């Protein structure tokens, strides 16, 4: 085994570790509502979500992977050490926010860490090049995805109230306990489709940089590996964040859980079709706030929502700082 191949394998494993932590960190997005409404136990919920995270590998393309791997940072300045430093930035930020129970975006942590390392190597030109087409859409969807989730969640909940206004609460609860299984599956499917592709993009970038691929085409084994890693991460479950998402923002019933998951799934599906690496955390949080707002504005704990928003704002620069620091340390020891 050559050093080059060893370096590539190490980076692939680090990327899959990030993907595992992504699933672990974002398990709350997939199962918080279905657990908080007691439709499924936590153990059954993570199995349900992990299964749909994985089978998304066979149902969606690789547009998001190409945006992350070749549309954020110029491939001309990407080295294996830049990729490694970017992954470290994302992993450290995910673990830090998990510890404090903050549902931040693993996607934006990866993008921030990657950009921070690249800028440390080559200056701002690393992310302002003509080939870096992913930034405008990605930054726009930091705002757009929670708004889509909020509007969709609020609209669905209002429509359900109107349609079932003469139906007894017990019957509504009975039906939506079953329908929430469908909405949880739909959300997990879209979560896996968008989030796993980000790791695919990084691994494919590693293979291109190391000369093992001549064009940026995602191999199928990379697709399967990324979806398996995020699925296993979801199985592990980040329970600190599940508590924040499931009960601290607003109290949900099965009908509200259905509306929130369906609204968020719609937001993520829209972004995936546009090849945008969107935050599933932003989408589901916006949808939960939208559902809570249909009761009354005071039903939403705005203080908790505000702290979450500050964590969102700090994610890209925070992960970028860690990625930059990691690359600076590597360069200080002669690795560039």
Buried (B, 14 or more C-beta within 10 A) or exposed (E): EEEEEEBBEEBBEBBBBBBBBBBBBBBBBBBBBBBBBEBBEBEEBBBBBBBBBBBBBEEBBBBBBBBBBBBBBBBEBBBBBBBBBBBBBBBBBBBBBBEEBBBBBBBBBBBBBBBBBBBBBBEEEBBEBEEBBBBEBBEEBBEBBBBBBBBBBBBBBBEBBEEBEEEEEEEBBEBBBEBBBEBBBBBBBBBBBBBBBBBBBBBBBBBBBBEEBEEBEBBEEBBBBBBBBBBBBBBBBBBBBBBBBBBBBBBBBBBBBBBBBBBBBBBBBBBBEEBBBBBBBBBBBBBBBBBBBBBEEEBBBEEBBEBBBEBBEBBBEBBBBBBBBBBBEBBEEEEE
